[in-house]
Amino acid sequence: MTPDYGWLSILPPVIAIVLSLRTRQVHLSLFAGIWVGATVLADFNPVAGLVGSVQQITEVVSDPSNTPTLLFTLVIGAMILLMQRSGGVTGFAEWMVARGWVRGPKSAQLISTLLGVSIFIESNITCLVTGTVSRPLYDRVGLSRAKLAYICDSTSAPICVLIPINAWGAMLLSLLAAEGIEDPLSVLIAAIPFNFYAWLALATVVFIAVSGRDYGPMRAAEEAARQGRGSTASSEGLDDEIPAEGRKARNLLVPVLVLVAIVPFALRATGDGDWTQGSGSTAVLWAVTGAVVVAMIMYRIQGLFGVTEMVEIAIKGFQQLLPIAVILGLALAIGAIVKALGTGPWVASVVAPLLTPATVAPLVFLTGCVIAFSTGSSWGTFAILMPLAVPLAVEGGAFLPLVIGAVMGGGIFGDHCSPISDSTVVSSMSAGCDHIEHVTTQIPYALVGGIGATLLYFVVGMAV
């Protein structure tokens, strides 16, 4: 049984998040959170906590379930740089503009939104494809990388949970079945309309794209982009493109299409024939590696590069995304620390006495927001809250689909905007946006959806 550390269990994520936002030194801030958590676990011995921090990071990096995600972060750096050096990125942008598909900021945002909602197999793949394909379009029409990172993030987890014919759906179905629900599939389908946060997040993206209205830090980011001062710190160097003679859109499109095509087969292979049970992280790594191999073969046939030159470009791509891989590794380590401290169960236990049939849904949603924001894990939030929320709904007379929708929505909120969420990190990476800039520009939009969802859960909770 996990010891009860009470309010101390919330310190590591709070310290990491607050320091990240205040200092913008995300690596040191995450390590500080890990150290504080390890110190608590070591009976408040700071030296033992430091040793424990290093051990925790080592375990996370060597964990077979985490290694594919970390490697994927590096390999995608090779893929992006190869596509750029081949002239594929510039060629794709020119191809889209020549056909009149991108006339300005509005059409560019709508295209990236359409890309995001059409790829619902795996959330990180959604972020990756949307960011990689849309980045040259945003640069061409003067949109900020922060705006692209926001759209990548807002169309990843929200769409994956709303169209759950993927690993997300399999995970939720298994949780519902574990609570004794006889027909978990029909209950999950009935809960989808009540996942208010996911719907509002997508609606906000469309509204922002169509209206052209921005507020908060995003407005400043957009003004900076229009003046050519946009931040691309998280991918510094990746945009030093050396276009080859005869820019071709296919030098970007073919590797991206190969990447998307491999994922279902990789999920099926890693799931022993059932693609809904496959490993998303492993599938993504296989897909990106396959895309890099195909890109290298294409560029060699075209005579753009020699083998040695492509290997050098790939290694440079690894190096340039190493800081992002470090952030992701530290985020996974702090996630392991808060799990050991029991942060999620403690937050849930604090809120449990306040639940009544009318308030179950809104309070479950808010609890999920806190847990997911603190842990950076929507799936972890589902696993913590579902065993609490389903019995409360059944025994207290609350409307079950509404409560399950609240569990999903709360988890998605944290996955969407927590600085230590893998989806947030991958969105920053794929858009070429500074990670903390992505977090600070996105949070105001996420809060609009969060506040709206909370009000809807109160209103609908009292009506049903």
N, C-alpha and C positions, 0 to 999 in steps of 0.2 A: 504493500500500500504506500502511496506517495505521502510523505510527511506534509503536514499542514503548515505552510509558511505564512499564511494569512496575507496581509497587505504587502509584505516584503516581496511576494511573488510578482508583483506588478512593477517593481523597481527597474529591472533590466530593460524591458521594452520602453518604459517611459523615459529613462535616462538616454537610451540610444536615440529615440525619436526626437526628444527635445534638443539634445546636443547637435544632432544632424541639422535640424532646422535653424538653430542659432549660429552654429559655427561653419556650416557647410563642409565640414571635414567628416564625411560620412564613414570613412574607414576607421578613423580613431574613435568616432562616436559609437559605432557598432562594437568595436573591441571593448570600449568602456562598459557598455551594457553587459557584454559577455563576462567581463571581469567581476562586475558587481554581482551578477547572478552566481558565478562560480564561487565567489567569496561567501555568499549566503549559504550555499551548499556545503562549503568547507567550514561551517561553524564560525563564520566571520573572521577567518584567518586570511588576511590579504595576500600573504606569500603563497599559501596553499591555493588561494583563489587564482593567482596568476599562473601557477603550474596547471591548475584545473582548466583554465581558459585555453592554454596551448594544447592540452590533451583533448579538449572538446573540439577545437578546430581541426586537429589531426584526425579525430574519429569521423567528423563530418566529411572531410575531403576523401577519406579512404572508404567511406560507406558506399557499397555497390549501388544503392538506390540514389545517391547524390552525384556520384562520379559522372554519369552521362550528362547531367544538367550542366556541370562545370565544364566538361569538355565541349559540349555544344556551344557554350558561350565563346570559346576560343575559335572553334572551327568556323563559326559564322563570321568571325572577323576575316578569315581567309576568303570566304565566299564573297563577302562584300567588296573587299579590296580587289580581288580578281575581276569581278564584274565592272568595277570602276576603271581599272587600268586597261581593260579591254575596250573601253568606250561604250559598253553596254548601257550604263546608267544614263549618260548624256544622250545616247541614241534613242533610248526608250522615251525620255522626256521630249525629244524633238519629234518622235513618231506620234506621241499622244497629241501634241500641240498641232502638228500638221493636219491631223484628222479632225480638228475642231472639238475634241473631247475635253480639252482643258483650255478654257478661255480666260480663267481668272481664279481667284481664291475660292469662290463658291463651288465651282465644278470640281476643283482639286479636292476639296474637303468631302464632297459627296462621293467622289470615286473611291477615296480611302475608306469612307464609311461603308460603301457597298462591298468593298473587298473584305472588310472586317466581319460583316454579318453573313457573308457567304461561306466563310471558312470556320466551321464550328466543330471540327474534329478534336482539336486540342488547343488550349488557350495560348500557349507559348508560340505555336505555329501561327495562330491568328495575328499575334503581335509582330512576329518576325516577317511574315509575308507583307502585311499592310505597311510596315515601316520601310522595308527594303524597296518595295515597288513605288511607294508614294514619295519617298524622300526627294528624288530629283524634281518631281512636280512641285513640291512645296518650295524648294529653293528657287525654282524658275518663276513662280508667281508671287514670291515675297512673303510666304507664310512662315511662321516660326517653327522650329523643331519641337518646341514645347507643345504647340497645337497638335502636331502629328503624334507625339507621344501620348497626349490625352486621348486622341481618337483611337490609337492602337489599344490602349488600356481599356477604354470604354466599350469596345466592340469585341473584347476577348472573353473574359470570364462571364460577363452578362449574357452574351449570345450562346456560349457553351452550356450554360445552365438552363436557358430557355428552350433550347433544342437538344434535349439530353440523350440523343442517340450516339453516345460517346462514353468515355470513361467516367465523366461526371454523373451521367445517368445511372451507370452501373453501381457507382459508389453510393448514391442516394437510395437506390432500390435496395441495396444490401442493408443499409441502416434502417430503412422502414421495415424490411422483413424481420430484422433482429428485434424489433419492437412488437412483433406478433401481428402486424397488419396483414390480413388475409390476401388482399389484392393490392400489393404495393404499386404496381404499374398504374392502375386507374387512379389511385390516390395521388401519385406524383403528377400525373397529367392534370388532375383537378387542381393541384396546387400552383401550377405554372401561371395562370392568370393573376394569382395573388402574390407573385414575386414582384411587388411594386417597385423596389429599388432598381432591379434589372431593367424593367420597362422604362422607368424614368431616366435612367442613365442613357439608354439608347435614344429616347426622345430628346433629351438635352443636347446630344451630339447633333442630331438632325436640325434642331432649332438653331444652334450656334452656327452650323454650316450655312443654313439658308438665310438667316437674318444678318449674319456678319457682325453680330453684337458680341463683344467680349467685356469682361469685367475683372476686377482684381488684378493680381500679378500677370494674368494672361494678357491683359490689355497692354501692359508695359512690354511684355515679350513680343507681341505682335508689332508694336511701334518700333522696337529695336530691329526686328527682322526687316521691316520695310526700309529701314535706314542702313541695312547691311551690317548690323551689330549683333546678330543673333548668337547665342551661346551654343557651342557644339563641343563642350569640354570633354564629354564622355566618349567621344569618338575622334579626338584630336588626331589629325593626320589622315583619317580615312577619306577625307574629301580632297586630298591632293591628287586628283585624277590626272593621269597622263593619257589622254584619249589616243587610241590607235587610229590609223588612217581608215576612213570609211566606217563611221559609227553605225552600229547595228543594234536595233532593239532586241533582236533575238539573243544577243549575248547576255541580256538580263533575263528575258522571259523564259528561255529554255531551262536554265538552272532553277528558276523559281518554280516552274511547272513540274519539273522532276522532283523537287523537294516536296511539293504538295502531293504528288502522285504516290510517292514512296510511303508516306505516313500510314495510310490504311493497311497496306500490306505488312508494314513493320508492326503495327498494333496487333494484327492477326497472328503474326509469327510469335510475338512475345506473349500473347494471350492464349497460346496452345489452340489456335483455331477460332477463338472468340475475340474479335477485335475490341469489344467493349471491355474486356478484361486485360488488355495489353498494357504495357508500360509506356506511358506518354513520354517520359524523359529519354528512354532508350530509343523509341521510335523517332523522336525528333533528332537525336544524334545520328542515327542511321540515315535519315532523310537528308540532313545537311551534308554529311560525308558523301553520300551519293551525288548530291548536287555539285559539290566541289569537283569530284572526279569527272562528271560529265562536262562541267565548264572547262576543266583543263584539256580534256580531249578535244572539245570544240575549238578552243583557242589555239591548240597545237596544229590542228588540221587547217585552220585559217592562216597559219604562219605568223600569228601575232607574237607568240613567245616561244622560247625554248623551254625544255623541261626544267633545267636548272633555274632559269629566271622565274618560272611559275612557282617553284618551291620556295625561292627567296621571297616572292610576294606573299605567299601563304604564311610563311613564318613571320613576316612583318605584320600581317593581319592578326596573327595570334598575339603578338606583342602589344599591339595597339588596343586590343580589348582585354588585356590582362587585368587592368584596374576594375573593369566590370565583373570579371570572374572572381576577383577578390571580394568585391561587395557582396556578390551572390553567396560565396562561401561563408562570409561572416554572418549574413542574414540567416543562412541555414543553421549555423552554429548557435545563434541567439534563439532561434526557434527551438532547438534541442534543449537549451537551458531553461526556457520558460515552460517547456513540457515537463522537465524534471522538477521544477518548482511548483507545478500544478496551477499555473496562472489562470488558465481557462476555467477549470472546475471551481476555483475560488471565486472568480467573477460571477459565474453562474449561481453559486451557492448564496452569494450576497443578494442577488436579485430574486431568487426563488420565493422567499416569504412574501414578496409584494405582489405575486401573481394571483389574479382572479380571472374568472371566465371572460370578462370584458377586457381585461388588460393583458391577458396572456400574449396575444399576438404583438402588440406594440412593445411590451417589455422584453419579449424574446428577441425581437428585431434589434432593439437597442443593446441588449446584452451581446448579441452576435456581432454587432458593430464594434463594441469595445474589445471583445475577445479577438476578432479577426484583425483589427487594427494593431493590437498589442502583439499578436503572434505572427502576423503576416501570412496566415494560412486559412483559406476558406474551407478546405477539406477538414482541417483540424477542428475548425469551428463547428462544422456539420456534425462531426463525430462526438463533440462535447455536448452540443445542445440538443440533438435529436432524442437521446435517451431521457432528457429532462422534459422537453417540450411535448412529445407525443403522449406520455402518460398524463401530464397536466391537462392537455386538451381533451383526452378521452374521459378522464375521471371528473374534470371540472365542467364539462359540458360546452367547451369552446368548439368552434368550427375547425375541424382538423385540417382541411386543405389550407385555410387561412394561416394557421399556426406554422405549418410546414413551409409555406411560402415565406413567412417571416424568418424562419431559420435560414433558408436559402438566401434571402435578401440581405440579412445581417452579415452572413459570411462573404457575400460578394462585395459589400461595401468595403470591408477591410482588405480584401484581395485587390480591390480597385485602387485604393489610395494609401495603403500603409507603405512607408519607406522601406520596410524589410520584407515586402512581398516579392516573390520571384517574378510575378507578372509585371509588377511595377518596374523592377530592374530590367527585365527583358524589353519592356516598352521603351524605356530610356535608351537602351542599347540600340534597338532596331531603328529608332528615330534619329539617333545621333545627337541626343539631347543630354545636357548635364542632369544627373539623377535628381539632385535636390531641386533644381529648377522645375523639373517635371512634377515633383511632389507638390511644391508650393503653388504652381499654377493650376494643378488639377483639383486640389482639395476644395476650393470654393464651389466648383461645379459639382463635385461629389456631395458636398453638404446640402446643396439644393435638392438633389435626389433623396438624400437621407432624411431631411426634414419633411419633404413631401410624402415619403413612404411612411414615416412615423405617424403623420396626421391621418393618412389613409387607413392605417392599421387601427387607430383609435376609432375612427368613424365606422369602418366596416365591422370592427369587433363589437361595437355596441349595437349594430343593426342586425347581425346574424345570431 
